Amino acid sequence: MRPLSCSIALIGVVAFWTGYQPSAMAQANNPAVSSKSSASTNGAFSSNVNTAGPIAPDKTHPLDLNAASAAELNALPGISAERSDAIVAGRPYRSRYDLVKRNILPKDQFDRIKDLINVKKP
């Protein structure tokens, strides 16, 4: 009987560690309840996916100048709606330094955002 109780305890620890939620299955089958779980987990486990929106640009998640929307570019420090529209209109870019070479941004403004942007090679 002792090995069985150890197995049950181990299952409980694993379920707690993985975030298992028994009521999540009932919520997944009820369309009236808003789903907080990821579709890939079938509703059995809670999701750690960021659903709040796009990630703010930083050195680890820079914006791609050729793919970012005008709204995303406008979120960069010192970039106005007019500047973001000019960046979008000037696509495609081969390098982030094209913003200065093409006179889309002044050098001092570019220096403030250069670590927050990149150009992905196709």
VMD Tcl script that builds the backbone (N, CA, C; Angstrom):
set m [mol new atoms 366]
animate dup $m
set s [atomselect $m all]
$s set {name element resname resid chain x y z} {
  {N N MET 1 A 0.818 -1.188 0.000}
  {CA C MET 1 A 0.000 0.000 0.000}
  {C C MET 1 A 0.868 1.260 0.000}
  {N N ARG 2 A 2.034 1.191 0.574}
  {CA C ARG 2 A 2.907 2.360 0.650}
  {C C ARG 2 A 3.372 2.823 -0.736}
  {N N PRO 3 A 3.779 1.930 -1.671}
  {CA C PRO 3 A 4.183 2.423 -2.992}
  {C C PRO 3 A 3.056 3.146 -3.724}
  {N N LEU 4 A 1.821 2.728 -3.526}
  {CA C LEU 4 A 0.692 3.378 -4.171}
  {C C LEU 4 A 0.511 4.806 -3.654}
  {N N SER 5 A 0.642 5.005 -2.354}
  {CA C SER 5 A 0.479 6.354 -1.807}
  {C C SER 5 A 1.619 7.263 -2.255}
  {N N CYS 6 A 2.830 6.717 -2.418}
  {CA C CYS 6 A 3.944 7.518 -2.932}
  {C C CYS 6 A 3.687 7.921 -4.391}
  {N N SER 7 A 3.116 7.012 -5.163}
  {CA C SER 7 A 2.808 7.318 -6.563}
  {C C SER 7 A 1.753 8.411 -6.670}
  {N N ILE 8 A 0.758 8.334 -5.814}
  {CA C ILE 8 A -0.295 9.354 -5.831}
  {C C ILE 8 A 0.279 10.700 -5.421}
  {N N ALA 9 A 1.156 10.706 -4.437}
  {CA C ALA 9 A 1.787 11.958 -4.003}
  {C C ALA 9 A 2.651 12.534 -5.121}
  {N N LEU 10 A 3.367 11.664 -5.819}
  {CA C LEU 10 A 4.211 12.122 -6.922}
  {C C LEU 10 A 3.358 12.719 -8.044}
  {N N ILE 11 A 2.246 12.112 -8.346}
  {CA C ILE 11 A 1.342 12.645 -9.368}
  {C C ILE 11 A 0.823 14.021 -8.948}
  {N N GLY 12 A 0.512 14.169 -7.672}
  {CA C GLY 12 A 0.043 15.459 -7.169}
  {C C GLY 12 A 1.108 16.534 -7.283}
  {N N VAL 13 A 2.359 16.199 -6.982}
  {CA C VAL 13 A 3.456 17.157 -7.087}
  {C C VAL 13 A 3.670 17.556 -8.542}
  {N N VAL 14 A 3.654 16.583 -9.446}
  {CA C VAL 14 A 3.835 16.880 -10.872}
  {C C VAL 14 A 2.675 17.736 -11.384}
  {N N ALA 15 A 1.471 17.432 -10.975}
  {CA C ALA 15 A 0.310 18.215 -11.407}
  {C C ALA 15 A 0.413 19.649 -10.907}
  {N N PHE 16 A 0.843 19.815 -9.651}
  {CA C PHE 16 A 1.010 21.168 -9.113}
  {C C PHE 16 A 2.113 21.914 -9.849}
  {N N TRP 17 A 3.236 21.232 -10.088}
  {CA C TRP 17 A 4.393 21.863 -10.734}
  {C C TRP 17 A 4.072 22.300 -12.170}
  {N N THR 18 A 3.280 21.524 -12.890}
  {CA C THR 18 A 2.943 21.860 -14.271}
  {C C THR 18 A 1.754 22.807 -14.376}
  {N N GLY 19 A 1.075 23.079 -13.261}
  {CA C GLY 19 A -0.044 24.007 -13.289}
  {C C GLY 19 A -1.346 23.390 -13.757}
  {N N TYR 20 A -1.503 22.092 -13.548}
  {CA C TYR 20 A -2.724 21.406 -13.976}
  {C C TYR 20 A -3.933 21.998 -13.269}
  {N N GLN 21 A -4.981 22.272 -14.013}
  {CA C GLN 21 A -6.213 22.817 -13.452}
  {C C GLN 21 A -7.368 21.923 -13.876}
  {N N PRO 22 A -7.912 21.136 -12.961}
  {CA C PRO 22 A -8.996 20.224 -13.336}
  {C C PRO 22 A -10.206 20.945 -13.912}
  {N N SER 23 A -10.498 22.163 -13.457}
  {CA C SER 23 A -11.671 22.869 -13.962}
  {C C SER 23 A -11.434 23.441 -15.352}
  {N N ALA 24 A -10.215 23.427 -15.840}
  {CA C ALA 24 A -9.923 23.978 -17.164}
  {C C ALA 24 A -10.604 23.178 -18.264}
  {N N MET 25 A -10.752 21.879 -18.060}
  {CA C MET 25 A -11.431 21.049 -19.061}
  {C C MET 25 A -12.898 21.458 -19.179}
  {N N ALA 26 A -13.538 21.745 -18.066}
  {CA C ALA 26 A -14.936 22.163 -18.104}
  {C C ALA 26 A -15.062 23.522 -18.789}
  {N N GLN 27 A -14.108 24.422 -18.536}
  {CA C GLN 27 A -14.145 25.729 -19.176}
  {C C GLN 27 A -13.907 25.619 -20.671}
  {N N ALA 28 A -13.037 24.702 -21.094}
  {CA C ALA 28 A -12.740 24.544 -22.508}
  {C C ALA 28 A -13.958 24.040 -23.281}
  {N N ASN 29 A -14.813 23.262 -22.616}
  {CA C ASN 29 A -16.006 22.733 -23.276}
  {C C ASN 29 A -17.191 23.689 -23.201}
  {N N ASN 30 A -17.062 24.783 -22.458}
  {CA C ASN 30 A -18.145 25.733 -22.301}
  {C C ASN 30 A -17.790 27.013 -23.050}
  {N N PRO 31 A -18.420 27.298 -24.187}
  {CA C PRO 31 A -18.067 28.483 -24.965}
  {C C PRO 31 A -18.408 29.792 -24.261}
  {N N ALA 32 A -19.277 29.757 -23.239}
  {CA C ALA 32 A -19.657 30.980 -22.539}
  {C C ALA 32 A -18.542 31.473 -21.625}
  {N N VAL 33 A -17.635 30.574 -21.237}
  {CA C VAL 33 A -16.531 30.935 -20.352}
  {C C VAL 33 A -15.347 31.335 -21.207}
  {N N SER 34 A -14.756 32.477 -20.904}
  {CA C SER 34 A -13.597 32.909 -21.702}
  {C C SER 34 A -12.424 31.998 -21.412}
  {N N SER 35 A -11.754 31.588 -22.456}
  {CA C SER 35 A -10.649 30.651 -22.332}
  {C C SER 35 A -9.365 31.392 -22.024}
  {N N LYS 36 A -8.656 30.946 -20.986}
  {CA C LYS 36 A -7.361 31.519 -20.638}
  {C C LYS 36 A -6.245 30.559 -21.013}
  {N N SER 37 A -6.576 29.418 -21.552}
  {CA C SER 37 A -5.554 28.436 -21.857}
  {C C SER 37 A -5.227 28.446 -23.336}
  {N N SER 38 A -4.076 27.922 -23.651}
  {CA C SER 38 A -3.620 27.868 -25.026}
  {C C SER 38 A -4.337 26.751 -25.766}
  {N N ALA 39 A -4.606 26.956 -27.043}
  {CA C ALA 39 A -5.286 25.929 -27.839}
  {C C ALA 39 A -4.430 24.692 -27.989}
  {N N SER 40 A -3.114 24.854 -27.961}
  {CA C SER 40 A -2.239 23.702 -28.152}
  {C C SER 40 A -2.212 22.792 -26.932}
  {N N THR 41 A -2.670 23.273 -25.768}
  {CA C THR 41 A -2.665 22.437 -24.581}
  {C C THR 41 A -4.014 21.798 -24.333}
  {N N ASN 42 A -4.968 22.035 -25.213}
  {CA C ASN 42 A -6.280 21.412 -25.120}
  {C C ASN 42 A -7.038 21.807 -23.865}
  {N N GLY 43 A -6.678 22.894 -23.226}
  {CA C GLY 43 A -7.383 23.354 -22.051}
  {C C GLY 43 A -7.018 22.635 -20.780}
  {N N ALA 44 A -6.109 21.677 -20.803}
  {CA C ALA 44 A -5.785 20.911 -19.618}
  {C C ALA 44 A -4.782 21.640 -18.731}
  {N N PHE 45 A -3.943 22.485 -19.267}
  {CA C PHE 45 A -2.939 23.176 -18.496}
  {C C PHE 45 A -3.051 24.670 -18.746}
  {N N SER 46 A -2.664 25.456 -17.754}
  {CA C SER 46 A -2.697 26.899 -17.947}
  {C C SER 46 A -1.583 27.308 -18.887}
  {N N SER 47 A -1.781 28.397 -19.574}
  {CA C SER 47 A -0.819 28.859 -20.560}
  {C C SER 47 A 0.024 29.991 -20.010}
  {N N ASN 48 A 1.289 30.024 -20.359}
  {CA C ASN 48 A 2.178 31.102 -19.970}
  {C C ASN 48 A 2.434 32.033 -21.139}
  {N N VAL 49 A 1.571 32.040 -22.129}
  {CA C VAL 49 A 1.739 32.859 -23.312}
  {C C VAL 49 A 1.272 34.270 -23.016}
  {N N ASN 50 A 2.049 35.254 -23.455}
  {CA C ASN 50 A 1.685 36.648 -23.269}
  {C C ASN 50 A 0.578 36.998 -24.264}
  {N N THR 51 A -0.625 37.266 -23.737}
  {CA C THR 51 A -1.741 37.618 -24.599}
  {C C THR 51 A -2.083 39.102 -24.470}
  {N N ALA 52 A -1.231 39.863 -23.778}
  {CA C ALA 52 A -1.504 41.279 -23.549}
  {C C ALA 52 A -1.278 42.118 -24.795}
  {N N GLY 53 A -0.549 41.621 -25.777}
  {CA C GLY 53 A -0.281 42.373 -26.984}
  {C C GLY 53 A 1.163 42.192 -27.406}
  {N N PRO 54 A 1.602 43.022 -28.339}
  {CA C PRO 54 A 2.962 42.873 -28.825}
  {C C PRO 54 A 3.988 43.226 -27.756}
  {N N ILE 55 A 5.141 42.618 -27.868}
  {CA C ILE 55 A 6.227 42.880 -26.947}
  {C C ILE 55 A 6.824 44.234 -27.285}
  {N N ALA 56 A 7.067 45.049 -26.259}
  {CA C ALA 56 A 7.682 46.354 -26.480}
  {C C ALA 56 A 9.096 46.151 -27.007}
  {N N PRO 57 A 9.512 46.953 -27.970}
  {CA C PRO 57 A 10.847 46.776 -28.529}
  {C C PRO 57 A 11.924 47.070 -27.491}
  {N N ASP 58 A 12.932 46.232 -27.451}
  {CA C ASP 58 A 14.110 46.462 -26.631}
  {C C ASP 58 A 15.287 45.786 -27.318}
  {N N LYS 59 A 16.427 45.747 -26.667}
  {CA C LYS 59 A 17.622 45.188 -27.302}
  {C C LYS 59 A 17.467 43.704 -27.615}
  {N N THR 60 A 16.653 42.992 -26.835}
  {CA C THR 60 A 16.471 41.561 -27.091}
  {C C THR 60 A 15.339 41.280 -28.065}
  {N N HIS 61 A 14.440 42.260 -28.272}
  {CA C HIS 61 A 13.325 42.118 -29.204}
  {C C HIS 61 A 13.219 43.359 -30.088}
  {N N PRO 62 A 14.215 43.592 -30.939}
  {CA C PRO 62 A 14.161 44.801 -31.779}
  {C C PRO 62 A 13.089 44.680 -32.866}
  {N N LEU 63 A 12.615 45.832 -33.312}
  {CA C LEU 63 A 11.621 45.880 -34.395}
  {C C LEU 63 A 12.317 45.739 -35.740}
  {N N ASP 64 A 11.743 44.964 -36.630}
  {CA C ASP 64 A 12.237 44.837 -37.994}
  {C C ASP 64 A 11.656 46.003 -38.802}
  {N N LEU 65 A 12.521 46.838 -39.343}
  {CA C LEU 65 A 12.067 48.013 -40.089}
  {C C LEU 65 A 11.218 47.645 -41.297}
  {N N ASN 66 A 11.457 46.495 -41.892}
  {CA C ASN 66 A 10.709 46.089 -43.075}
  {C C ASN 66 A 9.382 45.411 -42.748}
  {N N ALA 67 A 9.135 45.073 -41.478}
  {CA C ALA 67 A 7.915 44.349 -41.123}
  {C C ALA 67 A 7.052 45.073 -40.092}
  {N N ALA 68 A 7.615 46.005 -39.348}
  {CA C ALA 68 A 6.871 46.673 -38.275}
  {C C ALA 68 A 5.798 47.596 -38.845}
  {N N SER 69 A 4.693 47.675 -38.138}
  {CA C SER 69 A 3.620 48.578 -38.547}
  {C C SER 69 A 3.977 50.003 -38.144}
  {N N ALA 70 A 3.251 50.955 -38.693}
  {CA C ALA 70 A 3.483 52.357 -38.345}
  {C C ALA 70 A 3.211 52.587 -36.861}
  {N N ALA 71 A 2.221 51.903 -36.308}
  {CA C ALA 71 A 1.914 52.044 -34.882}
  {C C ALA 71 A 3.058 51.522 -34.021}
  {N N GLU 72 A 3.658 50.390 -34.415}
  {CA C GLU 72 A 4.793 49.852 -33.664}
  {C C GLU 72 A 5.984 50.803 -33.743}
  {N N LEU 73 A 6.239 51.353 -34.917}
  {CA C LEU 73 A 7.342 52.299 -35.071}
  {C C LEU 73 A 7.069 53.578 -34.285}
  {N N ASN 74 A 5.825 54.004 -34.223}
  {CA C ASN 74 A 5.449 55.194 -33.478}
  {C C ASN 74 A 5.691 55.025 -31.985}
  {N N ALA 75 A 5.724 53.786 -31.495}
  {CA C ALA 75 A 5.963 53.508 -30.078}
  {C C ALA 75 A 7.434 53.677 -29.703}
  {N N LEU 76 A 8.311 53.780 -30.678}
  {CA C LEU 76 A 9.729 53.994 -30.388}
  {C C LEU 76 A 9.920 55.395 -29.813}
  {N N PRO 77 A 10.894 55.570 -28.917}
  {CA C PRO 77 A 11.095 56.883 -28.304}
  {C C PRO 77 A 11.475 57.954 -29.329}
  {N N GLY 78 A 10.725 59.047 -29.322}
  {CA C GLY 78 A 11.015 60.173 -30.196}
  {C C GLY 78 A 10.519 60.044 -31.622}
  {N N ILE 79 A 9.808 58.974 -31.949}
  {CA C ILE 79 A 9.318 58.772 -33.312}
  {C C ILE 79 A 7.846 59.203 -33.374}
  {N N SER 80 A 7.573 60.224 -34.165}
  {CA C SER 80 A 6.209 60.730 -34.315}
  {C C SER 80 A 5.465 59.916 -35.369}
  {N N ALA 81 A 4.184 60.181 -35.500}
  {CA C ALA 81 A 3.373 59.490 -36.507}
  {C C ALA 81 A 3.887 59.800 -37.911}
  {N N GLU 82 A 4.318 61.044 -38.129}
  {CA C GLU 82 A 4.847 61.426 -39.445}
  {C C GLU 82 A 6.138 60.676 -39.760}
  {N N ARG 83 A 7.006 60.564 -38.757}
  {CA C ARG 83 A 8.269 59.835 -38.961}
  {C C ARG 83 A 8.006 58.350 -39.210}
  {N N SER 84 A 7.083 57.772 -38.455}
  {CA C SER 84 A 6.799 56.342 -38.657}
  {C C SER 84 A 6.202 56.105 -40.043}
  {N N ASP 85 A 5.376 57.028 -40.512}
  {CA C ASP 85 A 4.840 56.905 -41.871}
  {C C ASP 85 A 5.954 57.026 -42.913}
  {N N ALA 86 A 6.929 57.918 -42.663}
  {CA C ALA 86 A 8.059 58.062 -43.580}
  {C C ALA 86 A 8.928 56.802 -43.596}
  {N N ILE 87 A 9.070 56.161 -42.436}
  {CA C ILE 87 A 9.851 54.921 -42.369}
  {C C ILE 87 A 9.158 53.828 -43.182}
  {N N VAL 88 A 7.847 53.713 -43.023}
  {CA C VAL 88 A 7.080 52.706 -43.769}
  {C C VAL 88 A 7.155 52.999 -45.266}
  {N N ALA 89 A 7.041 54.267 -45.647}
  {CA C ALA 89 A 7.070 54.633 -47.072}
  {C C ALA 89 A 8.440 54.391 -47.701}
  {N N GLY 90 A 9.498 54.394 -46.907}
  {CA C GLY 90 A 10.847 54.221 -47.440}
  {C C GLY 90 A 11.296 52.778 -47.590}
  {N N ARG 91 A 10.414 51.829 -47.336}
  {CA C ARG 91 A 10.790 50.413 -47.439}
  {C C ARG 91 A 11.059 50.019 -48.865}
  {N N PRO 92 A 11.881 49.034 -49.112}
  {CA C PRO 92 A 12.598 48.154 -48.189}
  {C C PRO 92 A 13.943 48.747 -47.775}
  {N N TYR 93 A 14.417 48.272 -46.620}
  {CA C TYR 93 A 15.713 48.689 -46.096}
  {C C TYR 93 A 16.667 47.512 -46.120}
  {N N ARG 94 A 17.918 47.801 -46.400}
  {CA C ARG 94 A 18.963 46.766 -46.366}
  {C C ARG 94 A 19.706 46.802 -45.045}
  {N N SER 95 A 19.667 47.961 -44.360}
  {CA C SER 95 A 20.359 48.155 -43.099}
  {C C SER 95 A 19.599 49.194 -42.291}
  {N N ARG 96 A 19.715 49.137 -40.991}
  {CA C ARG 96 A 19.051 50.153 -40.170}
  {C C ARG 96 A 19.664 51.524 -40.401}
  {N N TYR 97 A 20.913 51.552 -40.831}
  {CA C TYR 97 A 21.595 52.822 -41.088}
  {C C TYR 97 A 21.045 53.533 -42.329}
  {N N ASP 98 A 20.215 52.842 -43.111}
  {CA C ASP 98 A 19.555 53.479 -44.257}
  {C C ASP 98 A 18.659 54.633 -43.825}
  {N N LEU 99 A 18.167 54.597 -42.579}
  {CA C LEU 99 A 17.312 55.678 -42.093}
  {C C LEU 99 A 18.051 57.016 -42.107}
  {N N VAL 100 A 19.336 56.996 -41.780}
  {CA C VAL 100 A 20.135 58.219 -41.783}
  {C C VAL 100 A 20.630 58.519 -43.196}
  {N N LYS 101 A 21.061 57.477 -43.905}
  {CA C LYS 101 A 21.582 57.678 -45.264}
  {C C LYS 101 A 20.537 58.294 -46.185}
  {N N ARG 102 A 19.269 57.923 -45.994}
  {CA C ARG 102 A 18.185 58.438 -46.841}
  {C C ARG 102 A 17.520 59.692 -46.263}
  {N N ASN 103 A 18.080 60.208 -45.184}
  {CA C ASN 103 A 17.560 61.415 -44.515}
  {C C ASN 103 A 16.129 61.252 -44.012}
  {N N ILE 104 A 15.787 60.055 -43.560}
  {CA C ILE 104 A 14.475 59.818 -42.982}
  {C C ILE 104 A 14.496 60.218 -41.504}
  {N N LEU 105 A 15.620 59.955 -40.834}
  {CA C LEU 105 A 15.805 60.351 -39.441}
  {C C LEU 105 A 17.110 61.129 -39.292}
  {N N PRO 106 A 17.128 62.146 -38.420}
  {CA C PRO 106 A 18.402 62.795 -38.119}
  {C C PRO 106 A 19.277 61.855 -37.284}
  {N N LYS 107 A 20.568 62.054 -37.333}
  {CA C LYS 107 A 21.535 61.166 -36.675}
  {C C LYS 107 A 21.274 61.054 -35.172}
  {N N ASP 108 A 20.999 62.174 -34.485}
  {CA C ASP 108 A 20.785 62.106 -33.038}
  {C C ASP 108 A 19.536 61.305 -32.674}
  {N N GLN 109 A 18.499 61.405 -33.473}
  {CA C GLN 109 A 17.292 60.623 -33.223}
  {C C GLN 109 A 17.541 59.149 -33.519}
  {N N PHE 110 A 18.288 58.866 -34.576}
  {CA C PHE 110 A 18.638 57.489 -34.909}
  {C C PHE 110 A 19.455 56.850 -33.788}
  {N N ASP 111 A 20.392 57.616 -33.206}
  {CA C ASP 111 A 21.232 57.079 -32.135}
  {C C ASP 111 A 20.416 56.645 -30.922}
  {N N ARG 112 A 19.273 57.286 -30.685}
  {CA C ARG 112 A 18.417 56.916 -29.553}
  {C C ARG 112 A 17.679 55.602 -29.785}
  {N N ILE 113 A 17.418 55.239 -31.038}
  {CA C ILE 113 A 16.610 54.036 -31.307}
  {C C ILE 113 A 17.380 52.924 -32.000}
  {N N LYS 114 A 18.641 53.138 -32.334}
  {CA C LYS 114 A 19.363 52.162 -33.167}
  {C C LYS 114 A 19.454 50.785 -32.524}
  {N N ASP 115 A 19.446 50.702 -31.199}
  {CA C ASP 115 A 19.483 49.399 -30.531}
  {C C ASP 115 A 18.116 48.745 -30.456}
  {N N LEU 116 A 17.070 49.470 -30.813}
  {CA C LEU 116 A 15.710 48.954 -30.735}
  {C C LEU 116 A 15.167 48.496 -32.087}
  {N N ILE 117 A 15.962 48.679 -33.142}
  {CA C ILE 117 A 15.514 48.324 -34.495}
  {C C ILE 117 A 16.543 47.433 -35.173}
  {N N ASN 118 A 16.106 46.706 -36.172}
  {CA C ASN 118 A 17.006 45.918 -37.010}
  {C C ASN 118 A 16.358 45.710 -38.366}
  {N N VAL 119 A 17.104 45.108 -39.269}
  {CA C VAL 119 A 16.579 44.714 -40.571}
  {C C VAL 119 A 16.931 43.257 -40.754}
  {N N LYS 120 A 15.898 42.434 -40.846}
  {CA C LYS 120 A 16.120 41.008 -41.053}
  {C C LYS 120 A 16.427 40.750 -42.514}
  {N N LYS 121 A 17.393 39.919 -42.725}
  {CA C LYS 121 A 17.766 39.549 -44.097}
  {C C LYS 121 A 16.762 38.535 -44.617}
  {N N PRO 122 A 16.302 38.684 -45.866}
  {CA C PRO 122 A 15.318 37.746 -46.424}
  {C C PRO 122 A 15.895 36.363 -46.677}
}
mol reanalyze $m
mol bondsrecalc $m
mol representation Tube
mol addrep $m
